Amino acid sequence: MTFWQAVTWETARASGIVAYLLFTGSVAVGLALTQHWQNARWPRIINAEMHNFLALVGLVFTALHVTAVLVDPFTHFGLGDVLLPFVSHYRTFWMGLGITGLYVGSAILISTWLRPRIGYTWWRRLHGLTLVGYLLVTVHGLGTGSDTRTWWGFVLYGGSIALIGYLLIQRLMEPATVRAQRHPVIASVVGVVLGGVVIWALVGPLQAGWNTRAGGTIASAAGMAQAATGDPYKAGFSDTFTGTLAQSGPDDNGNTTLTLHLTLATITGGTAQVQIQGQDDFGGLNATGGTVTLGTAAQTQLYTGTITTLDGRRAWRVQAQVSHGTDQLQVTIILNFTGDTTISGSIASGPATTATSV
């Protein structure tokens, strides 16, 4: 992984998570305000200024998230992919929900600034869309986020849903003022919707193979044209995969080889094989080298080359330079181990650059 790829990748992940936490905090403070939660030991910590500040800073981190995704060399997104809902070739639906949530949140924040002009009634109506925006970005994060299946990702989303659900249902069932009405039917609907999101997450994004089912591919017209000539990789591509893992060793000297057989989701007959050699290190693998092969049904070893970068600190990220005749590609593979012998993830290629092998 190049330095720039590392910067954009980590920035996109971190800014998206921070933005979601800030948005959760803003919604929670807003609901607490409607319940008139105050305490003499809390010097006005729950107030409208805090609510608006969290929303504004969350919007700043969202803009950073969008920018990082836009310039990330792995995704190859254009402005339309990150600004227009439901047009992206990568996880179209889940990306579209996030973009729609961004516009909903922006409209709500702007309405707060325009409250003296539009009046309290319209401001209140628009503010009711906050919960719609929260639901959109939550489903977007669960469906698209690369950290959804981590333990802390589960805690983050689960804790957020539990907090907002509790505050909202209490607001509907036990209003703070005597003139406010209870809304048990709406509270029941909220409970069903949030419960449905949790069940969907358990059977969807938290399960193996979600990358493929979520539509995690970025199709390109050039790539499809090359597929017709028998080389679907030459013009560059992005795809997802599922696969199996086999291990040989360690032998008497501690030498171990991992062999990963990958089946691509959208390139007909597309396959990849990754071999990683290394030394056994108390149950782990200290990688010393490896190879990557791209193939098709007609030619199983169309492109071959060596691994240049192997980053296993979080999700495994493998980078290799492969060639076919005079054609050279730089391949990036992100591996998610879904079981002892099963894997899934994403793969993409672009023009080859000079790199040093591991």
Rosetta blueprint (number, residue, H / E / L):
1 M L
2 T L
3 F H
4 W H
5 Q H
6 A H
7 V H
8 T H
9 W H
10 E H
11 T H
12 A H
13 R H
14 A H
15 S H
16 G H
17 I H
18 V H
19 A H
20 Y H
21 L H
22 L H
23 F H
24 T H
25 G H
26 S H
27 V H
28 A H
29 V H
30 G H
31 L H
32 A H
33 L H
34 T H
35 Q L
36 H L
37 W L
38 Q L
39 N E
40 A L
41 R L
42 W E
43 P L
44 R L
45 I L
46 I L
47 N L
48 A H
49 E H
50 M H
51 H H
52 N H
53 F H
54 L H
55 A H
56 L H
57 V H
58 G H
59 L H
60 V H
61 F H
62 T H
63 A H
64 L H
65 H H
66 V H
67 T H
68 A H
69 V H
70 L H
71 V H
72 D L
73 P L
74 F L
75 T L
76 H L
77 F L
78 G L
79 L H
80 G H
81 D H
82 V H
83 L H
84 L L
85 P L
86 F L
87 V L
88 S L
89 H L
90 Y L
91 R L
92 T H
93 F H
94 W H
95 M H
96 G H
97 L H
98 G H
99 I H
100 T H
101 G H
102 L H
103 Y H
104 V H
105 G H
106 S H
107 A H
108 I H
109 L H
110 I H
111 S H
112 T H
113 W H
114 L L
115 R H
116 P H
117 R H
118 I H
119 G H
120 Y H
121 T H
122 W H
123 W H
124 R H
125 R H
126 L H
127 H H
128 G L
129 L L
130 T H
131 L H
132 V H
133 G H
134 Y H
135 L H
136 L H
137 V H
138 T H
139 V H
140 H H
141 G H
142 L H
143 G H
144 T H
145 G L
146 S L
147 D L
148 T L
149 R L
150 T L
151 W H
152 W H
153 G H
154 F H
155 V H
156 L H
157 Y H
158 G H
159 G H
160 S H
161 I H
162 A H
163 L H
164 I H
165 G H
166 Y H
167 L H
168 L H
169 I H
170 Q H
171 R H
172 L H
173 M H
174 E L
175 P L
176 A L
177 T L
178 V L
179 R L
180 A L
181 Q L
182 R L
183 H L
184 P H
185 V H
186 I H
187 A H
188 S H
189 V H
190 V H
191 G H
192 V H
193 V H
194 L H
195 G H
196 G H
197 V H
198 V H
199 I H
200 W H
201 A H
202 L H
203 V H
204 G L
205 P L
206 L L
207 Q L
208 A L
209 G L
210 W H
211 N H
212 T H
213 R H
214 A L
215 G L
216 G L
217 T L
218 I E
219 A L
220 S L
221 A H
222 A H
223 G H
224 M H
225 A H
226 Q H
227 A H
228 A H
229 T L
230 G L
231 D L
232 P L
233 Y L
234 K L
235 A L
236 G L
237 F E
238 S E
239 D E
240 T E
241 F E
242 T E
243 G E
244 T E
245 L E
246 A E
247 Q E
248 S E
249 G L
250 P L
251 D L
252 D L
253 N L
254 G L
255 N E
256 T E
257 T E
258 L E
259 T E
260 L E
261 H E
262 L E
263 T E
264 L E
265 A L
266 T L
267 I L
268 T L
269 G L
270 G L
271 T E
272 A E
273 Q E
274 V E
275 Q E
276 I E
277 Q E
278 G E
279 Q E
280 D E
281 D E
282 F L
283 G L
284 G E
285 L E
286 N E
287 A E
288 T E
289 G E
290 G E
291 T E
292 V E
293 T E
294 L E
295 G E
296 T L
297 A L
298 A L
299 Q L
300 T L
301 Q L
302 L L
303 Y E
304 T E
305 G E
306 T E
307 I E
308 T E
309 T E
310 L E
311 D E
312 G L
313 R L
314 R L
315 A L
316 W E
317 R E
318 V E
319 Q E
320 A E
321 Q E
322 V E
323 S E
324 H E
325 G L
326 T L
327 D E
328 Q E
329 L E
330 Q E
331 V E
332 T E
333 I E
334 I E
335 L E
336 N E
337 F E
338 T L
339 G L
340 D L
341 T L
342 T E
343 I E
344 S E
345 G E
346 S E
347 I E
348 A E
349 S E
350 G E
351 P E
352 A L
353 T L
354 T L
355 A L
356 T L
357 S L
358 V L
